């Protein structure tokens, strides 16, 4: 597998460290002067030797990058978050092109298991209206987006399974939330790698389900697995559910 890494921040460096020297054919970042950078531009020339690209760049650049990947029929793993409101337009713009990419707010297999547990809990909570639900996430102070992509994925599972929760109320808020809102709070502090907690609460008890990342290696390993997987798929736009179905078999959405 010949990989182009786009974005050489903490995740890009972690992915680089986990791949062999011969697997990484280019490292692209317009803002870095690291000695490993091979190009400052995402274009046909900088991508020409790659079989697949792993993109942890910036939400402002993702749309442009996906167009370039599609124009070059290059499979891509998109780990950048904060751009999902553009997904529908990107899908339309690349329709008919040889686009093939998988996107996720988190490629960690342990996070996928965390989300699967939340999905299962949500189905039970749907028939237990006396329980309220909230999500709290914390990350390092330099994280660019809030709530995190993983928190939004967890919130999405609750909104899909718990009928009384209709929309996300992202903290901070001006005033109290309504019963149909799902409170999602963010903390940014120090060098916190990432923690996500689902709170389930009623008058009698509180249940918490927490995923704590010990390092970024779990995210990076999942992205590398996804890079191997996406190359074998038909052209299209894929999610972590599609990837997990391929890994574990069956329909993970049931």
N, C-alpha and C positions, 0 to 999 in steps of 0.2 A: 504494500500500500504506500503510495506516494502522497504526502499530505502538505497542503499549504495552510499555514496558521495565519489567520488574519486577526490582528489585535494582540499585542505583546505585553499585556498587563499581567496581573497575578495568575489568571486562568491560562492565558497563552503560554506563560513560562512553565506552569505546571504540566500542561499538555506536552510541551517540548521535552521536558525532563523525562516523561514516561515513554516517549517514542525513541526508537533507535536513530542513530545519526543518518542512516541511509533512508529512513522513512520520511524525514522532513526535507522537502525540496525548496521551500521558500517560507520566509517569515516576514509578514507585511504589516507595517504600522506607520501611519503618516506622522505620528508625534514622538516616536522613540528614536533615539540615537544609539541604542544598545548595539553592541558589536555583532549580534546574531541577525540583525535586520538585513534582509536582502533587497527590500524595496519599500518605498514610502507610498506607492500607488497600487491600488487594486485594479488591475487591467489584464488584458490578454497576455501581455509579455510576462508579467510577474507570476501568472498562474499556469503558464504553458506546460510545465513538467508535472503538474499535479493530477492525481486521480480523484481527489476529494479535497474539499476545503473545510476547515473548522474555524468558525467565525465567532469570536468573542470581542467584538469591536465596540461600536457606540450605536445607540438607538437612532441617532441622526443619520448614520451612514448605511444602515441595514438595507433600506429600500434600494439605494443605488447599487449596493453590493449584490443583492439578489438578482437584479437585472443583468449585471455583468456575468454572474455565474450561469444564468439561463442562456445568455447569448453564447457562452462557451460550452454549453451542455455539460457543466461541471457539477456533480453532486455536492451538496453542502449540508453541514451541520450548523445550525444557527443557535448559539447559546446566549446571544445578546437579548436583553429584555427591554421592555418599555416602548415597543413599537407595534404591539398587537392591534391597535386601533387602525393601523394601515394595512392589515393583512388582506382584507377583502379587496382593496384597491390593487395591491400587489398581485393578488391572484388573477384579477382581470387583466392587468398589464402584461402578465407573463403567459396568459392563456394561449395555447398553440405553440409555445416555445418549448424547448427541451429542458424544462425546469424539473429539478429533482432536489428537494430539500426537506429536512426534518427540523422542526423548531421546538424548543421547550424552555421553560423558565428554569429547569433543573434536570440534568441528565443522570443524576445519581440514582442507582438502583434502590438504595435504601430510602430515598425520598419517594420513589414510586411506591414502595411498600407502605410508607407513611400515608400517602394519598389513598391507597387502596383501603387502608384501615379507616380513614376518614369517610370514604364513600360508604363502607359497610355501616359505620356508626350513624351516618346521615339517614340511611334507610330506616333504622330503628327510631331515630329521633323524630322522624316525620310523623309518627303516630304517638309521640309523647310530648304534647304541647306545653307541659309544665316545665320543660327544660329549655333554658336559653343557651345560646351558642356565641362564641367570639373567638377571634384569632389574634395572636400576638407574635410578631417576628422581630428579631434583633440582628443587626449586622454591623460591620465596621463603619467608622465615621466617613469613609471616602466612597461608600456605595452611592451610585448615581441616581438610583430610582427608589421610590417608596410608594406603596408597599412593594415588597420584593415579588419577583415573578413566581416564586414558590408559594408565597402567601396568597397570591391571586389564583394559583392553581387549586390550592386547598379551599379557598372561598368558592371557587367554581363548583367543586364537588358538593359543597353544602347547598349552594343555590339550585343545583340539579336534583338533589335528593330530598331536601326539606322544603315542602311547599310553602310554608308560612314565611320563609325568608326570600325576599324578592330582589334585593339589591344590596350592594356593598356600601357601608358607611365608613370611609377611611378616616382615621383620626389624624390630626386633631379636628374636633368638630365645634361648631358654635351652637351649643344647646344639646339636649338629650336626643337619643336616637329613637326611632319608632320601632314597634315590634316586628315590622316586616324588614327592617334593616339588619344586616350582619356587620357587626363592629369588627374592623380590621385595624390593628394598631401597629406602629413601627417604632423601633428604638434604634438610634445610630450612636455607637459608642466604641472608642478604642479600636482594637483589632479583632473584634468578635467575628468569627468565621461564618456563623449563621445558626440561628435557633428559631424553630417554629413550634408554636403550641396551640392546640385546639382546646378551648375551655368549654365544658359542658356543665351547666349550673342550674340547680333549683333550690328550694328552701331547705332541703334536707342534706344535700351533699354537693360536692364539686368533683368532677372528673377532668383530668388533664391528659392529653396525648401529646407527647413532645418528641420532635426530631432535633438532635443536636449534632451538627457537623464537627468532627474533630479536626479535619483538615479539608483542603480543596481537592485532595487526590480522588475522593469518591466521585466528585463532579467530573473531573478530568477523565477518569477511567470510563465513566459512562459515555462521555462524548466520543471517546476513541472507539468504544464498542458500536456506538451509533454510526460513526464514520464507516466502519466496516460493513454495517448492515445496509446503509442507504445506497451503497454502490450496487447492491444486488436487487434493488427494487425497480419497478416500472417508474416512468416519469410521473411526478405528482407532488403533492404537498402532504407531509406526514407529521404526526404528533408522537408524543411519548407513548400514548396508548397503542398506536400502530407498532411501534418498536417493541413494546412489552408483549403484545400478542405474538409477535414473531419469536421472541425469546422464550416465553412461557407456554405458548399455545393457548387455544381457546379464545373466548371473547372476554377481554378484561373489562368491557363496558357494561356487562350484564350486572 
